[in-house]
């Protein structure tokens, strides 16, 4: 083999060697870390599935809103909303319950369903039910606490906007826009001060 002066001849590349296998202990640790990461990812998906499903597949519903508490120093600027067209107590009763009735109601508290019907531009809720409605739109809620909780009670926004929205809500002109899916999951997507 001849070469021109000043050039160097390199020997041919050695054959590629297969990568060394990882020790068994390292492979097991990597698999364990991968499993932990996948489990955590699955938990995040489960935690946000209900409101996400409502946002993606839900039907738009508009409900009148009323204020509860506009600003909490620990939670920041938000408007805590009440829905005057949803029932406050099972059966939608507004008069006080007797002790025996209250005890019966307390024993039933937990998962609750509120059927929705359209009245003009807004929707209204019917009496609380303990079984899932078989047809029509409804909200899946929980009445274990002091009020019916449907996951649509807080609307977070910047401090200056919270005050303006609070004023509109107090005036009784605000309407909340929700997305409600076929399983009763609801997501609050906007509040229109009108």
RANOR-V733549 format. One record per run of one state. SS is the DSSP state (@ for helix, = for strand, . for the rest). FROM is the first residue (numbers start at 1). LEN is the number of residues. Records with the same first field share a line. If there is no record, write none. Layout:
BEGIN
SS->FROM-LEN, FROM-LEN
END
This chain:
BEGIN
.->1-23, 58-1, 65-1, 73-3, 83-7, 93-6, 109-2, 120-2, 130-8, 143-6, 150-4, 157-2, 171-4, 181-5, 193-2
@->24-34, 90-3, 99-10, 159-12
=->59-6, 66-7, 76-7, 111-9, 122-8, 138-5, 149-1, 154-3, 175-6, 186-7
END
